[in-house]
Amino acid sequence: MKPEEIAFEHPYVLVEPYMVHCTMACKCNECRSSCKTRNWLSLAAFAALAACAPKAAAPVPVPQIVGGWQSADPGNEQINAAAHFAAGQMPPGHGGLADIVSAETQVVAGTNIHLVLRLADGSRWKATVWHRLDGTFVLTQAAPLP
């Protein structure tokens, strides 16, 4: 093995290839008398620096912006309740809720929930439901989509 192949470099510690070679070959008496000690000290310093290296940070969750619209999971319990409420408020003849196409929420005094719904008759509706702080729902907007 060539000495150049086993040497390593760190921003704070430099281990000389010749020192590593001498230590690995147990020829310290032929080299510098202190090369083995210096090599072990360099290795210990490298290990100490590596242990102090900053760890990778966990991903930061995206903060919810008050007043801004955020996409929401249509499978969420609150979204499902608002969608069923909105479908029940639609004009008669459209049937019940078939599917929640998309959902967005907006934090206000409570939560506005913007929904795109597909009803049982195949029609699509855009609806906005206000989930009040007392837990009740109010349909604030509903319009059929083309």
C-alpha positions as CSV (number, residue, x, y, z in Angstrom):
1,M,0.0,0.0,0.0
2,K,1.4,3.4,-1.0
3,P,1.5,6.0,1.8
4,E,-0.4,8.5,-0.4
5,E,-3.4,6.1,-0.5
6,I,-4.0,6.0,3.3
7,A,-3.3,9.6,4.3
8,F,-6.2,11.9,5.0
9,E,-6.6,15.6,5.4
10,H,-9.0,17.6,7.6
11,P,-9.5,21.4,7.6
12,Y,-7.9,21.5,11.1
13,V,-5.6,18.5,11.1
14,L,-3.1,17.3,8.5
15,V,-1.8,13.7,8.9
16,E,1.3,13.3,6.9
17,P,1.3,10.3,4.6
18,Y,4.9,9.4,5.7
19,M,3.8,9.3,9.3
20,V,0.8,7.1,8.6
21,H,3.1,4.7,6.6
22,C,5.7,4.5,9.4
23,T,3.0,3.8,12.0
24,M,1.2,1.2,9.9
25,A,4.5,-0.5,9.1
26,C,5.7,-0.3,12.7
27,K,9.0,1.4,11.6
28,C,8.8,4.4,14.0
29,N,12.3,3.8,15.1
30,E,13.5,4.2,11.6
31,C,11.5,7.4,11.1
32,R,11.1,10.1,13.7
33,S,11.0,8.8,17.2
34,S,7.7,10.6,17.9
35,C,5.8,9.9,14.7
36,K,3.6,7.2,16.3
37,T,2.7,9.6,19.2
38,R,2.1,12.5,16.8
39,N,0.0,10.3,14.6
40,W,-2.2,9.1,17.5
41,L,-2.6,12.7,18.7
42,S,-3.6,13.8,15.2
43,L,-6.1,10.9,15.0
44,A,-7.5,11.8,18.5
45,A,-7.8,15.5,17.4
46,F,-9.6,14.5,14.2
47,A,-12.0,12.3,16.2
48,A,-12.7,15.1,18.7
49,L,-13.4,17.5,15.8
50,A,-15.6,15.0,14.1
51,A,-17.6,14.5,17.3
52,C,-18.2,18.2,17.5
53,A,-19.4,18.6,13.9
54,P,-22.9,20.0,13.6
55,K,-25.5,17.3,13.0
56,A,-28.0,17.6,10.1
57,A,-31.0,19.6,11.1
58,A,-34.5,18.1,10.9
59,P,-36.7,19.6,8.2
60,V,-38.4,22.8,9.4
61,P,-42.2,22.5,9.1
62,V,-43.8,25.2,6.9
63,P,-45.5,27.7,9.2
64,Q,-49.2,28.4,8.7
65,I,-49.6,32.0,7.6
66,V,-52.5,33.6,9.4
67,G,-54.8,35.0,6.7
68,G,-53.2,33.1,3.9
69,W,-54.7,30.1,2.1
70,Q,-53.0,26.7,2.7
71,S,-53.7,23.5,0.9
72,A,-55.4,20.9,3.1
73,D,-55.8,17.1,3.1
74,P,-59.2,16.2,1.8
75,G,-59.1,13.2,4.1
76,N,-59.0,15.5,7.2
77,E,-61.9,15.1,9.6
78,Q,-62.6,18.8,9.7
79,I,-62.5,19.1,5.9
80,N,-64.9,16.1,5.5
81,A,-67.4,17.6,8.0
82,A,-67.3,20.9,6.2
83,A,-67.8,19.1,2.8
84,H,-70.8,17.1,4.0
85,F,-72.3,20.3,5.5
86,A,-71.8,22.2,2.2
87,A,-73.2,19.3,0.1
88,G,-76.3,19.3,2.4
89,Q,-76.8,23.0,1.7
90,M,-76.8,22.7,-2.1
91,P,-80.0,23.1,-4.1
92,P,-82.1,19.9,-4.2
93,G,-81.7,17.4,-7.0
94,H,-77.9,17.2,-7.0
95,G,-77.6,14.3,-4.5
96,G,-75.1,14.0,-1.7
97,L,-71.4,14.4,-1.7
98,A,-69.5,12.0,-4.0
99,D,-65.9,13.4,-3.7
100,I,-63.8,16.2,-2.4
101,V,-61.7,17.3,-5.4
102,S,-59.6,19.9,-3.5
103,A,-59.5,21.8,-0.2
104,E,-57.7,24.9,1.2
105,T,-57.9,26.5,4.6
106,Q,-57.6,30.0,5.8
107,V,-57.2,31.0,9.5
108,V,-59.5,33.8,10.5
109,A,-61.7,34.0,13.6
110,G,-62.2,30.3,13.1
111,T,-61.3,28.7,9.7
112,N,-62.5,29.4,6.2
113,I,-62.5,26.2,4.2
114,H,-62.5,26.5,0.4
115,L,-63.7,23.3,-1.3
116,V,-64.2,22.0,-4.8
117,L,-66.8,19.2,-4.5
118,R,-68.2,16.6,-6.9
119,L,-71.8,15.7,-6.1
120,A,-73.6,12.4,-6.8
121,D,-75.1,13.8,-10.0
122,G,-71.6,14.5,-11.4
123,S,-71.8,18.3,-11.0
124,R,-68.8,20.1,-9.5
125,W,-69.3,23.0,-7.1
126,K,-67.0,25.5,-5.5
127,A,-67.9,26.2,-1.9
128,T,-66.5,28.2,1.0
129,V,-67.5,27.1,4.5
130,W,-66.7,29.1,7.6
131,H,-65.9,26.8,10.6
132,R,-66.7,29.1,13.5
133,L,-64.9,29.0,16.8
134,D,-67.9,27.5,18.5
135,G,-67.6,24.5,16.2
136,T,-70.6,25.3,13.9
137,F,-70.4,25.6,10.1
138,V,-71.7,28.4,7.9
139,L,-71.9,28.2,4.1
140,T,-70.6,31.6,2.9
141,Q,-70.3,30.9,-0.8
142,A,-71.4,28.2,-3.3
143,A,-71.3,28.2,-7.1
144,P,-71.4,25.5,-9.8
145,L,-68.3,25.0,-11.9
146,P,-68.4,24.4,-15.6
